[in-house]
Each structure stands twice: as structure tokens, then as C-alpha cells.
Amino acid sequence: MDKTVLAYIDNGNEYLMLYRNKKKNDYNHGKWIGVGGHIEDGEAPDQALIREIKEETGLDVLSYKLVGEIEFIDTDFNELMYLYIVDNYSGNLIECDEGDLKWIPKNEILKLNLYEGDKLFLERLLNNDYNKFDLRLTYEKGKFIGGKFR
């Protein structure tokens, strides 16, 4: 099972979002997502979070909270994703080679081209519900089937 991290960097009334539009053959092409990536061998999820944010955004993470563990089930793969909120950071944004980084007002995020399953956990985050949760999202060949909080 692949293990990944995903973070929403909180800037008060905005989250930093990544519009995936730069890589060829990108499974996430055309979608808005948070910042993150794969956990490397021997790396803890927290370490991967800090590394991925630095690589993709240039920002240094100063404070964060693990808010969820999300299991993605699809026809061809399973993934366990650790979901974080970053509430304190330093540095300046850099150009990301995976897509365009943009601060999006929280009241506009659900209007973006998002994965259907992401909307389930984003609704919680956007309501400042940072209590830890477990969620299983089921897809079939990329089509959203359903989600269940556990």
C-alpha cells in the first residue's frame, strides 16, 4: 500500500492549494489539491510532510497537526494518506514543478475542481473541525463510489 502525506497550509482565511497542471501523465492533472507526496522508505509521516512542503513550496513548517488518516481504495491501488493542517510556517513561496500554487479563500475552495472524496474531509476542515478522524474513500477506476468516516 502506498503511503502519502497531504497538507493544507492555513493562512487565516485561505488555504494554499496546488493546481496540478505541469507534469505529463499526471494522475492528478486538472485537479486542485493540497501539498504533499509520497513517504520515502524509512521516513516518518511527519518528516515526509516537512520535506514535501519545503520541496514543493519553499516554505518551512513551524507548526502542524495530524487531522486524519484516509484510506483510498480504487480498482488498481490502495493508498493510506496522512492529512495535516499546517498553521504556522516561514519563508517565501517558490515555483512548483507540479503545478500552480495559489492562496484560495476558504469560502471558494469547494467551488474548485476537486476530487469528490476530498470534499468530504475538506468540509470538516473548512468548518475548523480539526479533530482527528479516519476516513475510507472508495473509487472504481477513478470514479467516486463513496466515503465513510470510521
N, C-alpha and C positions, 0 to 999 in steps of 0.2 A: 504494500500500500504506500503510495506517495504521501509524504508529509510536507506541508507548506505552512507559511505564515501569511497573514493579511492584516494590514493596519489601516485604520482611519485616523489621520492626524487632525486633531481638533484645534481650530483656531478661533474659538469662541462661537461665532455664528456660522462657521464654514468648516467643511472637511476638505482636505487635499484629495483630489481624485485624479486618476490616471486614465486618459482616453487612449486605448490601445489601437494605434494606427501606423506603427513604423516597421514592425517586423514582418517578414514574409512567412507564410504558413503559420500564422499566429492563431491558436485556438480561440483566443480572446479578442480577435480583431473586431473593431467597431463597437466594443463594449466599454463602459465606464466601470472601473473597479477601484479598490483601494490600492495601496502599495504593498508589495510583498514578493514572495517567491519560495523556492524550494529550500528545505532544510538539508544542509550537507551532512555527509557521514560524520558522526562524532560530534555534531553540533547540537546544542540545546535549542529549543524553540526561541527562547529569549535572545540568544546570541544571533540566531538567524534573523530575527526581527531587526535588531540594531544594525547588522551588516547590510541587509537588503534595503533598509531605508537610506543608509548612507550611500550605497551604490546607485540607487535609483533617483534619489532626490538631492543628495549632498547635505542633508540635514543630520544633525547629531541628536539622538534620542536622549532626553534627560529624565523623563518620567513616563511610565506606561502602565497599563492594566490589561491582564488577560480577561476577556469578557466572554469568550465562547470557544467551544470545540465543535467543529462542524464536519460531519462525515458526508462526503459526496459519493453517491452510488450511481454509476452510469453503466451502460451496456459493456463498455470496453475498459473501464477503470474504476478504481476506488481511490479516494483521497481523504486524508484527515488534515483539516486546516485549523490552525490556532488563530483565533481572531483577537486583535488587540485594539485598544484605543490609546493613542499617544497624546498626552495632554500637556507636555512640555518638551520643547526642542530648542536647538540653537542652530545658527548657520543660515546660509542663503541657498535657495533652490538652484539646481543646475539643470541642464538639458538632459532629458531621459531618452535613452536609445530605444525604449519600448513604446513610447507614446508621448502625448502631451499632458503635462501636469497642470492642473488648474484648481484654484480655490473655488469651491462651489458653495453658495449659500445653502444651508441645511434645508430650507423650505423648498428648494428646487431639485434636490437630489433624486427624489422618486420620479421625477419627470424625465430623467436621463434614460438612455438606452442601457438598461441594467439586465443582468440575469434575473429571471423570475424568482429563483430561490433566494437571491441576495436581498430582495425586497423584504423577505420575512425577518431577517435579522437587522436590516437597516431601519425598519420601523421601530424596533426596540431601541437601537442606538439613538435615533433621532428624537426619541422621547426621553433621552437621558437615562434609560434603563441599562445600567452597566453591571447589573447582577449577572454572575456567571451562568451560562446556560450550555446545554448540549442540544444539538440540532442534527437531524438526519434529512438530507435533501436527496430526492430520487429523480434521476433523469433517465430517459431511454433514447439512446442515440442523439443526445444533446437536447431533447425536448423535455421540458419540466413536467414531471408527473405529480410531485407533491413534497411537502415538508412536514416534519413532525418534531416538536420540541420534546425532549425527554427529561 
